[in-house]
Amino acid sequence: MNDKKRRFPIIEDLPVDEKEEFENYLAGSQMPINEDGTQGYYQRDYEAWKRRLQYRVCND
């Protein structure tokens, strides 16, 4: 049984409507790999992406 814990959240756990756009935002960025081999992301990157979306909505 694989009991390795994930240190970083994974993109697959994001809501479907955010997943593709967030992956595009991260393109070319360094993304961490969890001990279980899953592709993770840094929480700070997710928060920066959400702030960017809010800024775009407010300025449109």
Distance bins in CASP14 RR format, pairs under 12 A and 6 or more apart:
PFRMAT RR
TARGET T0000
AUTHOR 0000-0000-0000
RMODE 2
METHOD distances of the structure
MODEL  1
1 36 0 0 0 0 0 1 0 0 0 0 0
2 34 0 0 0 0 0 1 0 0 0 0 0
2 35 0 0 0 0 1 0 0 0 0 0 0
2 36 1 0 0 1 0 0 0 0 0 0 0
2 37 0 0 0 0 1 0 0 0 0 0 0
2 38 0 0 0 0 0 1 0 0 0 0 0
3 35 0 0 0 0 1 0 0 0 0 0 0
3 36 0 0 0 0 1 0 0 0 0 0 0
4 33 0 0 0 0 0 1 0 0 0 0 0
4 34 1 0 0 1 0 0 0 0 0 0 0
4 35 1 0 1 0 0 0 0 0 0 0 0
4 36 1 0 1 0 0 0 0 0 0 0 0
4 37 0 0 0 0 1 0 0 0 0 0 0
4 38 0 0 0 0 1 0 0 0 0 0 0
5 34 0 0 0 0 1 0 0 0 0 0 0
5 35 1 0 0 1 0 0 0 0 0 0 0
5 36 0 0 0 0 1 0 0 0 0 0 0
5 37 0 0 0 0 0 1 0 0 0 0 0
5 38 0 0 0 0 0 1 0 0 0 0 0
6 12 0 0 0 0 0 1 0 0 0 0 0
6 13 0 0 0 0 1 0 0 0 0 0 0
6 32 0 0 0 0 1 0 0 0 0 0 0
6 33 0 0 0 0 0 1 0 0 0 0 0
6 34 1 0 1 0 0 0 0 0 0 0 0
6 35 1 0 0 1 0 0 0 0 0 0 0
6 36 1 0 0 1 0 0 0 0 0 0 0
6 37 0 0 0 0 1 0 0 0 0 0 0
6 38 1 0 0 1 0 0 0 0 0 0 0
6 39 0 0 0 0 0 1 0 0 0 0 0
6 40 1 0 0 1 0 0 0 0 0 0 0
6 41 0 0 0 0 0 1 0 0 0 0 0
7 32 1 0 0 1 0 0 0 0 0 0 0
7 33 0 0 0 0 1 0 0 0 0 0 0
7 34 1 0 1 0 0 0 0 0 0 0 0
7 35 1 0 0 1 0 0 0 0 0 0 0
7 36 0 0 0 0 1 0 0 0 0 0 0
7 37 0 0 0 0 0 1 0 0 0 0 0
7 38 0 0 0 0 0 1 0 0 0 0 0
7 40 0 0 0 0 1 0 0 0 0 0 0
7 41 0 0 0 0 0 1 0 0 0 0 0
7 42 0 0 0 0 0 1 0 0 0 0 0
7 43 0 0 0 0 0 1 0 0 0 0 0
8 30 0 0 0 0 0 1 0 0 0 0 0
8 31 0 0 0 0 1 0 0 0 0 0 0
8 32 1 0 1 0 0 0 0 0 0 0 0
8 33 0 0 0 0 1 0 0 0 0 0 0
8 34 1 0 1 0 0 0 0 0 0 0 0
8 35 0 0 0 0 1 0 0 0 0 0 0
8 36 0 0 0 0 0 1 0 0 0 0 0
8 37 0 0 0 0 0 1 0 0 0 0 0
8 38 0 0 0 0 1 0 0 0 0 0 0
8 39 0 0 0 0 1 0 0 0 0 0 0
8 40 1 0 1 0 0 0 0 0 0 0 0
8 41 1 0 0 1 0 0 0 0 0 0 0
8 42 1 0 0 1 0 0 0 0 0 0 0
8 43 1 0 0 1 0 0 0 0 0 0 0
8 44 0 0 0 0 0 1 0 0 0 0 0
8 45 0 0 0 0 0 1 0 0 0 0 0
8 46 0 0 0 0 0 1 0 0 0 0 0
9 18 0 0 0 0 0 1 0 0 0 0 0
9 22 0 0 0 0 0 1 0 0 0 0 0
9 31 0 0 0 0 0 1 0 0 0 0 0
9 32 0 0 0 0 1 0 0 0 0 0 0
9 34 0 0 0 0 1 0 0 0 0 0 0
9 38 0 0 0 0 1 0 0 0 0 0 0
9 39 0 0 0 0 0 1 0 0 0 0 0
9 40 1 0 0 1 0 0 0 0 0 0 0
9 41 1 0 0 1 0 0 0 0 0 0 0
9 42 0 0 0 0 1 0 0 0 0 0 0
9 43 1 0 0 1 0 0 0 0 0 0 0
9 44 0 0 0 0 0 1 0 0 0 0 0
9 45 0 0 0 0 0 1 0 0 0 0 0
9 46 1 0 0 1 0 0 0 0 0 0 0
9 47 0 0 0 0 0 1 0 0 0 0 0
10 19 0 0 0 0 0 1 0 0 0 0 0
10 22 0 0 0 0 0 1 0 0 0 0 0
10 23 0 0 0 0 0 1 0 0 0 0 0
10 31 0 0 0 0 1 0 0 0 0 0 0
10 32 0 0 0 0 1 0 0 0 0 0 0
10 33 0 0 0 0 0 1 0 0 0 0 0
10 34 1 0 0 1 0 0 0 0 0 0 0
10 35 0 0 0 0 0 1 0 0 0 0 0
10 36 0 0 0 0 1 0 0 0 0 0 0
10 37 0 0 0 0 1 0 0 0 0 0 0
10 38 1 0 1 0 0 0 0 0 0 0 0
10 39 1 0 0 1 0 0 0 0 0 0 0
10 40 1 0 1 0 0 0 0 0 0 0 0
10 41 1 0 0 1 0 0 0 0 0 0 0
10 42 0 0 0 0 0 1 0 0 0 0 0
10 43 0 0 0 0 0 1 0 0 0 0 0
10 46 0 0 0 0 0 1 0 0 0 0 0
11 18 0 0 0 0 1 0 0 0 0 0 0
11 19 1 0 0 1 0 0 0 0 0 0 0
11 20 0 0 0 0 1 0 0 0 0 0 0
11 21 0 0 0 0 0 1 0 0 0 0 0
11 22 1 0 0 1 0 0 0 0 0 0 0
11 23 1 0 0 1 0 0 0 0 0 0 0
11 24 0 0 0 0 0 1 0 0 0 0 0
11 25 0 0 0 0 0 1 0 0 0 0 0
11 26 1 0 0 1 0 0 0 0 0 0 0
11 27 0 0 0 0 0 1 0 0 0 0 0
11 29 0 0 0 0 0 1 0 0 0 0 0
11 31 0 0 0 0 1 0 0 0 0 0 0
11 32 0 0 0 0 0 1 0 0 0 0 0
11 34 0 0 0 0 0 1 0 0 0 0 0
11 38 0 0 0 0 1 0 0 0 0 0 0
11 39 1 0 0 1 0 0 0 0 0 0 0
11 40 1 0 0 1 0 0 0 0 0 0 0
11 41 1 0 1 0 0 0 0 0 0 0 0
11 42 0 0 0 0 0 1 0 0 0 0 0
11 45 0 0 0 0 0 1 0 0 0 0 0
11 46 0 0 0 0 1 0 0 0 0 0 0
11 49 0 0 0 0 0 1 0 0 0 0 0
12 18 0 0 0 0 0 1 0 0 0 0 0
12 19 1 0 0 1 0 0 0 0 0 0 0
12 20 0 0 0 0 0 1 0 0 0 0 0
12 22 0 0 0 0 0 1 0 0 0 0 0
12 23 0 0 0 0 0 1 0 0 0 0 0
12 34 0 0 0 0 0 1 0 0 0 0 0
12 36 0 0 0 0 0 1 0 0 0 0 0
12 37 0 0 0 0 0 1 0 0 0 0 0
12 38 1 0 0 1 0 0 0 0 0 0 0
12 39 0 0 0 0 1 0 0 0 0 0 0
12 40 0 0 0 0 1 0 0 0 0 0 0
12 41 0 0 0 0 0 1 0 0 0 0 0
13 19 0 0 0 0 1 0 0 0 0 0 0
13 22 0 0 0 0 0 1 0 0 0 0 0
13 34 0 0 0 0 0 1 0 0 0 0 0
13 38 0 0 0 0 1 0 0 0 0 0 0
13 39 0 0 0 0 0 1 0 0 0 0 0
13 40 0 0 0 0 1 0 0 0 0 0 0
13 41 0 0 0 0 1 0 0 0 0 0 0
13 46 0 0 0 0 0 1 0 0 0 0 0
14 20 0 0 0 0 1 0 0 0 0 0 0
14 21 0 0 0 0 1 0 0 0 0 0 0
14 22 1 0 0 1 0 0 0 0 0 0 0
14 23 0 0 0 0 1 0 0 0 0 0 0
14 25 0 0 0 0 0 1 0 0 0 0 0
14 26 0 0 0 0 0 1 0 0 0 0 0
14 39 0 0 0 0 0 1 0 0 0 0 0
14 40 0 0 0 0 0 1 0 0 0 0 0
14 41 0 0 0 0 1 0 0 0 0 0 0
14 43 0 0 0 0 0 1 0 0 0 0 0
14 45 0 0 0 0 0 1 0 0 0 0 0
14 46 0 0 0 0 1 0 0 0 0 0 0
14 49 0 0 0 0 0 1 0 0 0 0 0
14 50 0 0 0 0 0 1 0 0 0 0 0
15 21 0 0 0 0 0 1 0 0 0 0 0
15 22 0 0 0 0 1 0 0 0 0 0 0
15 46 0 0 0 0 0 1 0 0 0 0 0
16 22 0 0 0 0 0 1 0 0 0 0 0
16 23 0 0 0 0 0 1 0 0 0 0 0
17 53 0 0 0 0 0 1 0 0 0 0 0
18 24 0 0 0 0 0 1 0 0 0 0 0
18 25 0 0 0 0 1 0 0 0 0 0 0
18 26 0 0 0 0 0 1 0 0 0 0 0
18 41 0 0 0 0 0 1 0 0 0 0 0
18 46 0 0 0 0 1 0 0 0 0 0 0
18 49 0 0 0 0 1 0 0 0 0 0 0
18 50 0 0 0 0 1 0 0 0 0 0 0
18 53 0 0 0 0 1 0 0 0 0 0 0
19 25 0 0 0 0 0 1 0 0 0 0 0
19 26 0 0 0 0 0 1 0 0 0 0 0
19 39 0 0 0 0 0 1 0 0 0 0 0
19 41 0 0 0 0 0 1 0 0 0 0 0
19 46 0 0 0 0 0 1 0 0 0 0 0
19 49 0 0 0 0 0 1 0 0 0 0 0
20 26 0 0 0 0 0 1 0 0 0 0 0
20 27 0 0 0 0 0 1 0 0 0 0 0
21 27 0 0 0 0 0 1 0 0 0 0 0
21 46 0 0 0 0 0 1 0 0 0 0 0
21 49 0 0 0 0 1 0 0 0 0 0 0
21 50 0 0 0 0 0 1 0 0 0 0 0
21 52 0 0 0 0 0 1 0 0 0 0 0
21 53 0 0 0 0 1 0 0 0 0 0 0
21 56 0 0 0 0 0 1 0 0 0 0 0
22 29 0 0 0 0 0 1 0 0 0 0 0
22 31 0 0 0 0 0 1 0 0 0 0 0
22 39 0 0 0 0 0 1 0 0 0 0 0
22 40 0 0 0 0 0 1 0 0 0 0 0
22 41 1 0 0 1 0 0 0 0 0 0 0
22 42 0 0 0 0 0 1 0 0 0 0 0
22 45 0 0 0 0 1 0 0 0 0 0 0
22 46 1 0 0 1 0 0 0 0 0 0 0
22 47 0 0 0 0 0 1 0 0 0 0 0
22 48 0 0 0 0 0 1 0 0 0 0 0
22 49 1 0 1 0 0 0 0 0 0 0 0
22 50 0 0 0 0 1 0 0 0 0 0 0
22 52 0 0 0 0 0 1 0 0 0 0 0
22 53 0 0 0 0 1 0 0 0 0 0 0
23 29 0 0 0 0 0 1 0 0 0 0 0
23 31 0 0 0 0 1 0 0 0 0 0 0
23 39 0 0 0 0 1 0 0 0 0 0 0
23 40 0 0 0 0 0 1 0 0 0 0 0
23 41 0 0 0 0 1 0 0 0 0 0 0
23 45 0 0 0 0 0 1 0 0 0 0 0
23 46 0 0 0 0 0 1 0 0 0 0 0
23 49 0 0 0 0 0 1 0 0 0 0 0
24 49 0 0 0 0 1 0 0 0 0 0 0
25 31 0 0 0 0 0 1 0 0 0 0 0
25 41 0 0 0 0 1 0 0 0 0 0 0
25 42 0 0 0 0 0 1 0 0 0 0 0
25 45 1 0 0 1 0 0 0 0 0 0 0
25 46 0 0 0 0 1 0 0 0 0 0 0
25 47 0 0 0 0 0 1 0 0 0 0 0
25 48 0 0 0 0 1 0 0 0 0 0 0
25 49 1 0 1 0 0 0 0 0 0 0 0
25 50 0 0 0 0 0 1 0 0 0 0 0
25 51 0 0 0 0 0 1 0 0 0 0 0
25 52 1 0 0 1 0 0 0 0 0 0 0
25 53 0 0 0 0 1 0 0 0 0 0 0
25 56 0 0 0 0 0 1 0 0 0 0 0
26 32 0 0 0 0 0 1 0 0 0 0 0
26 39 0 0 0 0 1 0 0 0 0 0 0
26 40 0 0 0 0 1 0 0 0 0 0 0
26 41 1 0 0 1 0 0 0 0 0 0 0
26 42 0 0 0 0 1 0 0 0 0 0 0
26 44 0 0 0 0 0 1 0 0 0 0 0
26 45 1 0 0 1 0 0 0 0 0 0 0
26 46 0 0 0 0 1 0 0 0 0 0 0
26 48 0 0 0 0 0 1 0 0 0 0 0
26 49 1 0 0 1 0 0 0 0 0 0 0
27 41 0 0 0 0 0 1 0 0 0 0 0
27 45 0 0 0 0 0 1 0 0 0 0 0
27 49 0 0 0 0 0 1 0 0 0 0 0
28 45 0 0 0 0 0 1 0 0 0 0 0
29 39 0 0 0 0 0 1 0 0 0 0 0
29 40 0 0 0 0 0 1 0 0 0 0 0
29 41 0 0 0 0 1 0 0 0 0 0 0
29 42 0 0 0 0 1 0 0 0 0 0 0
29 44 0 0 0 0 0 1 0 0 0 0 0
29 45 1 0 0 1 0 0 0 0 0 0 0
29 46 0 0 0 0 0 1 0 0 0 0 0
29 48 0 0 0 0 0 1 0 0 0 0 0
29 49 0 0 0 0 0 1 0 0 0 0 0
30 39 0 0 0 0 0 1 0 0 0 0 0
30 40 0 0 0 0 0 1 0 0 0 0 0
30 41 0 0 0 0 1 0 0 0 0 0 0
30 42 0 0 0 0 1 0 0 0 0 0 0
30 45 0 0 0 0 1 0 0 0 0 0 0
31 37 0 0 0 0 0 1 0 0 0 0 0
31 38 0 0 0 0 0 1 0 0 0 0 0
31 39 1 0 1 0 0 0 0 0 0 0 0
31 40 1 0 1 0 0 0 0 0 0 0 0
31 41 1 0 1 0 0 0 0 0 0 0 0
31 42 1 0 0 1 0 0 0 0 0 0 0
31 45 0 0 0 0 1 0 0 0 0 0 0
31 46 0 0 0 0 0 1 0 0 0 0 0
32 38 0 0 0 0 1 0 0 0 0 0 0
32 39 0 0 0 0 1 0 0 0 0 0 0
32 40 1 0 1 0 0 0 0 0 0 0 0
32 41 1 0 0 1 0 0 0 0 0 0 0
32 42 1 0 0 1 0 0 0 0 0 0 0
32 43 0 0 0 0 0 1 0 0 0 0 0
32 44 0 0 0 0 0 1 0 0 0 0 0
32 45 0 0 0 0 0 1 0 0 0 0 0
33 39 1 0 0 1 0 0 0 0 0 0 0
33 40 1 0 0 1 0 0 0 0 0 0 0
33 41 0 0 0 0 0 1 0 0 0 0 0
34 40 1 0 1 0 0 0 0 0 0 0 0
34 41 0 0 0 0 0 1 0 0 0 0 0
40 46 0 0 0 0 0 1 0 0 0 0 0
41 47 0 0 0 0 0 1 0 0 0 0 0
41 48 0 0 0 0 0 1 0 0 0 0 0
41 49 0 0 0 0 1 0 0 0 0 0 0
42 48 0 0 0 0 1 0 0 0 0 0 0
42 49 0 0 0 0 0 1 0 0 0 0 0
43 49 0 0 0 0 0 1 0 0 0 0 0
43 50 0 0 0 0 0 1 0 0 0 0 0
44 50 0 0 0 0 0 1 0 0 0 0 0
44 51 0 0 0 0 0 1 0 0 0 0 0
45 51 0 0 0 0 0 1 0 0 0 0 0
45 52 0 0 0 0 0 1 0 0 0 0 0
46 52 0 0 0 0 0 1 0 0 0 0 0
46 53 0 0 0 0 0 1 0 0 0 0 0
47 53 0 0 0 0 0 1 0 0 0 0 0
47 54 0 0 0 0 0 1 0 0 0 0 0
48 54 0 0 0 0 0 1 0 0 0 0 0
48 55 0 0 0 0 0 1 0 0 0 0 0
49 55 0 0 0 0 0 1 0 0 0 0 0
49 56 0 0 0 0 0 1 0 0 0 0 0
50 56 0 0 0 0 0 1 0 0 0 0 0
50 57 0 0 0 0 0 1 0 0 0 0 0
51 57 0 0 0 0 0 1 0 0 0 0 0
51 58 0 0 0 0 0 1 0 0 0 0 0
52 58 0 0 0 0 0 1 0 0 0 0 0
52 59 0 0 0 0 0 1 0 0 0 0 0
53 59 0 0 0 0 0 1 0 0 0 0 0
53 60 0 0 0 0 0 1 0 0 0 0 0
54 60 0 0 0 0 0 1 0 0 0 0 0
END
